[in-house]
């Protein structure tokens, strides 16, 4: 209760707390799926290309299985993304009603990208056994572009909320004379977009590689598991140093464009130079900081490459126009957790790179694979923390310096919002449980398909018939190349059943 009092002002609408909690829960749930939706198509196509170029059936097998996971994930993302779309209008009518004409183009772009991606995923899945290999691969080639287009739409809307541009206000304070290009390409769009895209690539790569790292730790060290680990981990490891540069870039953009948010991220109370950097720590309402590790002058150096750099503090603006002490502490903690995880991932990527340079193979240490197994979960946590930093650090504004969150919230009764929140939690628990069950079923089916045929298989064949092993489960699904043809494997017209990728 003490935290709630600090998070929400006494004169805030009663609907604000349940609306914020509901939006936060659905966003946090949806963002778990986003990395796989944005980056898994690219990783799958990298594996698919390897399989075609090297004539490697194991690589093609992995690509077709990942495409199945991609389709299931996309279906779940449709549900959670649709809920979010409705919540924007239902929970924040003030935002959509006032500013929808300015930044709504981003949601339109995302919707078109979503439908195009759905068609392309369907074609890619359907084409595994029905199209020539090169044609099939080329039809899947646009998938990463549509995923990036969807991210473009969403990030342009969020960047606009952080640095609103492309409009003027009339005498009643309503936006007019909208410039669509300026509304899309705001000062924060470039830093946010590329930071987000590379984060998705890292997260998807580390999550997929983590599955096979666990298999390595359990003794599965065949070509299938080595390849399943190496390709996605290489993609993620290559993206990690790039993300360090992009992370620094977006932090400097926040320092320039949203100095109050930067002060919250770094828990800076007074405007000054030679500002220290705190690793963790808690900001109090009187401006003091307790706990954490203090590095003298480092914040000024990081912000402007000089200890003389002046960093604007939270106290430079009225209390109603800045995050309060609790919100600043939350943003600061989330930011530090994200940076720490990113630094650990960079060390893991460096370990991997050095092993390749010296031995032309991944490390063999169990500690490396333990780290790789945890890298996926760590990446997801870092993505969640990045979202928390962005949204909590912007408080109390929903449109930075133009509209407060309290002005945008719905007038629906709080009891109804709390009831809706409970229902959403129950539905999401069922959805994600079903998602997990489907993934586990797919894993079990694939393990059964990979298992060698049991001795005596086909002993029940009739007299005079040649005993044959039962067909593997994978051979009757549309997710991969057909098995090699046998001489007698023809239809009555004499045509072979094979073909495809």
N, C-alpha and C positions, 0 to 999 in steps of 0.2 A: 504494500500500500504506500509506503514511503517513496518508492521509486515512481509510482503512478502519479503522485502529487507533483513530483519534480518534472515528470515528462509532460504533463498536461496542465496548462494554466487553469486557475480556478474558474475563470470566465469562459473557458472553452465550451463549445456545444457538447451536450451529453452524447451525441452520436459520434463524436470524433474518435474516441478510444476504440469502440467496436469496429468502426469502419477501417481505421488504421490497422488493427490487428488482423482483420479479415484479409485486407489487401496484402499485408506483409506475409501472411501464411501462404496465400495462393501464389504470390510471386516467388517466395522461397522454394515452394514445391515445384513450380514450373521450371525454375532455373536449373534444377538438377538435370532435367532432360535436355536443356538447350545445347550444351556442348556436343552431345551426340548428334543432335539434329543439324548443327552447323558444320561440324568437322568430320563426323564419321563417314559421310559420302566421299570426301576427299581421300581419307585413309583407305577406304574400301577400294577406290579406283586405283590408288597407288599399288595395292596388292594385286588387283586385277591386271594391271599393266605388267607387273612383274611376271605373273603367271603366263600371260600371252607371249611376252618377249623371250622368256627363258623356257617356254614350254613346260612349266612346272605345275603339275596337277594339284600339288598341295597348296600352292598359292591360290589357284582357282577355287579350290575347296574352301579355303578361308574366306575368300572374297564373297562367295555365294552365301556362306553362313553369316557373315557380317551384314550382308544386304538383308537377310531375314530379320536380324536384330534391328537394323535400321528401320525396317517397315513397322515392326511392333512398337518401337520407340516413337515413331512418327504418329501412329494411331493414338498412343497415350498423350502425346503432346497436343494433338488436336483437341482433346477433351480439356486439358488444363489451360491451353491457350484460349479456347472459346470462353471459359469461365472468366478469365482475365478481361477479355474484350467486353463482356457484359458488365463487369464490375466497374470499369471506367465510367460508364454512363449511369449505372445505378448508385454507386457510392459517391461519385464526384461530379454531380450535374453542373455545379458552378464552373468547374474547369472546362468541361466539354461545351457547355452552353455559351461561355464567353470566349474561349480561345480555340474551339474546335476548328474554325475556319482558317486559323493561322497554322497550326501544327498538325492538323488531321491528315495532311497528305502523306505523312510517314506511315500511318496505319493503313492507308489505301495501298501504298506500295507493298507493305508487308502482306496484305490480304492477297494481292495478285501473285506475289512470290509463293505464298502458301499453296494456292491452287495449282500453280505450275509445278511446284515440287511434288505434290501429290500425284500428278499425272506421270512425271518422270520416274518416280519411285515405282509406280505400277508397271510402267514399260520395262524398267530395268529388271524387276523381279520376273516378270512374264517372259522376258527375252532369254533367260539363261539357257533354255533347251530348245528355243524356237528360232533363234537368229544366228547368222554367221558370227564368229567370234569378234571380228573387227567392227562389224555393224553394231553388235550388242554393246561393245565397249564405248563406241562413239555416241550411242544414244544415252549412255549414262554420264558422259563427259559434262553435260550442262548442269548436273546435279549440284556440285559445289557452288557454281555461280548463282543458282537460285537460292541456295542457303545463305550466301553472302548478301543477296538482294533483300531477303527477309530481315537479316540483321541490320542492313542499311536503313530500312524503314523504321524499325523500332528504335535504333540508336539515334536517328535524326530527331525523333520526337522527344526522347529523353534529353538529348543535348540541348534542344530548344528550351526545355523546362529549366535547364541549368543556366543557359545564356540566351534568353529570349531576344530575337531579332526579327526584322522583316515586317514591321507594322508601325503605325502611328496611332495615338489615342485621340478620340474625339472629345468633345466637351463633356460627355457623360462618362468618360473613362473606358469606352469600348474600343477594341482594335478596329482600325480601318486601313485602307490602302495597303493591303497585304502584298508583300513581295515574296513569292514562293521560294525563289532561289536563296534569298537571304535567310528565310525561315528554316530551310533545310540545312544549308551550309553555315552553321553558326560557329563561333570561335572554338567551342568545345567539341564540335562534331568529329573532326579529324582525329584528335587525341583519343576521344572515347571509342570511336569505331575501331581503330586499329588495335588499341589495347584490348578491346573486347574480343575481336576476331582471333588474335594470337592466343589469348587466354582460353578460348574455346578449343583451339587446335591443341594446345598443351594438355588441357583437361581430358579431351577425348583420347588423345594418344596415350596418356598415362593410365587412364581407366582401362582401356583395352589391353595395353601391355601388362597391367597389373594382374589380369586374369591368368595370363600365361606365366607370369612370374610366380604366382601361387602354384601353378602346375609344375614349374621347375623345382620349387622347394619340396614338392611331394614326389619328386623322382621322375617326372615325365619330361625327358630331355631328348625326345626324338625331333626330327626335322619339322614336324607340324608345330610343336610348341616353340621351338627355336625361332621359326619364321614368324609365328603369331606374336612373339614378343619383340623381335628385332625391328620389324617394319614400323609399327606404331610408336615404339619407344624412340626410334631414330627420328621420326617426324617431330615428336614432342621435345626431344633433347635439342634438336636444331632450332626449334622455336623459342626455347627458354632464354638464351642470351639476348635474343631480339626483344623479348618481353621485358627484360631488365631495362633496356634503353627506352622502350615505350612507356614503361611505368614511371621512369624518371621524367619523361616528356609530359605525361598527363598531369603529374604532380605540379610541375612548373606552370602548366596551363591553368590549373586551379589557383595557384598562387597569384597569377596575373588577373584572371577573370572573376574568381570567386574568393577574394582574400579572407572573408569571414569564414567560409567553409574550410579554407586552409588552416585558419587559426583553430578551428574546432578539431581538425585532424591532428594537429600538433599540440593541442591544449595550450595555446599561447594566449595569455590574458591581457598583457599590456603591450602596446605598440612600442617597439624598441629594436635596436640593433644588438649584435652579440647574443642572440637568443639561443638558449640551450635546447638540445634535442632530448626528449624523454622517450625511452623505450618502455612502453606501458605506463603505468601511473594513473592517478585519479585526480581530476580537477574538482575543486570545491567551489561553492558559490562566491566565496570571498576572493577567488583568484589564486589561491594557493594550490600546490600540487603535492600529493602524498604518494609514496610508493614509486615503483619503477626505477629505472637506471638513467641517471642524468649524464649527458655528454655536453660539456660547456661549449657554447658558440656554434655547435654543429648545425642547428636548424638554420641559422643565417647563412652558413656556408653552403648547405644543401640547396637553399632557396635561390641564392644569387652568386654562388662561388666566392663569397667573401664574408668574413665575420662582420663587416660593416653594413651588410644588407639589412635594411629595415623590414621587419615582419609586422604586419598589422595584427593587433590583438582583438580579442572578442569584446573587450570593454570600449572599443572605439565606436561602437554603434549602440543604440538604445537596446535595452533588455528584450523588448518585444520584437526586435529585428534580427535576433541571433539565436543560435542553439543555446539552451541552458546548460548548466554544468554537467548534468547527467547525460544529456544528448551528446555533448562534446566528448565526454569520456567514452561513450559507446562508439562514436565514430573513430576516435583515436585508437581504441583497443582493436576494433575491426581492421583498421588500416595497418596497425603493427602486426597483427596476426597474418594478414595477407602478405606483407613484406617479408616476414620471417619464413613463411612457407615457400615463397618464391625464391628466397636465398637458399633454402635447403634443396629445392629442386634444381637450382643452378649447380650446386655442389654435386648432386647426383648425376646431372648431365655431364659435368666436367669429368667425373670418374669414368663414365661410359665412353666419352670421347678419347680420353687418354688410353684406355684399354684398347680401343680400336686402332689408335695411332701406333701403339707399341706391339700389339699382338694380332691385329686384324680380326678380332673377335670380341664379343662382349665380356665383361668381367665374369669370373667364376666364383667369386666370394658369395657365400650365403648372405652376408650382411648387405651386399649390393641388392640382391633379389628381395630381401626383406624390405629394403627401402623402396624398391620399385613396386612391390606389392602394395605399400602404403601410399605411394605417390598419387594414385588415382583419387583416393579419398581425400588426401591433403589438397589436391587441386580443386575438388568440389568445394571444400571448406573455404579456400581462398576466393573462389568465385562468389560464394555467399557473402563473404566479408567485404568484397569489393562493392557489391550491391548495397550493403548496409552503410558503408562509408559514403557512397554517393547520395543515398536518400536521406539518411539521418543527418548528415553534415549540412544538407540544404535547409533544414528546418529554421524557421517556421514556414518557409515558402514552399508552395507547390509549383508556382511559376516565379522564379527567382526575382525578388524585389518588385513583383507586380501583383501577385495574389497569394494570400496565406492559405494554408491547408484548411483552417477553420472556416474560411469563406467559401470553399469549394465543396464542403461535405454535404451529404444528403440531409433532408429533414425527416427521414424515416425514423420511427421510434427506436430508441436503443434496444429495447427488448426484442424487437423483430430482427435487428442486426445481430444480436448475440445468438438468437435462434438459428439464423442463417449461417453464422460462423460454426456453430456446432454441427449443423448438417453438412457443411462443406468438409469439415474435418473427417466426419464419418465416411463420406463418399470418397474422399481422397485416400483414406486408409484402405478402403476396398479396392480402389483403382491401382494403387501401388502394390498392394498384396497380389492382385491378379497379374500385374506386370512381372513381379518376381516369380510367381508360379509358372508363367509362360516361359520365361527365360530358363528356369530350372528344367522344365519339361523339354525344351529344345536342347539343352545341354545333355540331358540323359539320352535323348534320341540320337544325338550325334555320337555320343560315346558308344552306344549300342552299334551304330553303323560302322564305327572304326574298329570294333572288336573283331578279332579273327573268327572265322566260322567255327562253330563247335564241332568236335569230332563226331562223325556219324550223321552229320546234317544230310538230309535228303535220303536217309535209309528207308523212308516210307514210300519211296517210289514204287509204282506198280511193276509187275513182272514184265520183263522185256524192255523196261524204260531205263534210260541212263540217269542215275542219281545225280541231282544237282543241288548246290547249296541254295537255301532260300534267299530271295532278293533282299538286299539291305534296305532299311527304311528310306535312306536318302535317295535311292534309285527311283522312287515313285513320286518324288516331290519336284517342283519346278525350280529348285534352287541350285542348279549346277550342271556341269557337263554330263552327258550321258555316259554310262560305262561302255567299254569297248564292245564292238559288235562281234557276235559269234557267227560262224558260217550259216547256222540254221536259224539265225535271229532275223527272220524276215516275215512280212505279212503275207497273206494268201496271194497277193498280186506280185510277190517277189521283190518288193521294195524293202530296204533296210529301214529300221525305225530310228536310226541314229541321226546325228547331226548336231548342230548347235555349238555353243562355246566350249 
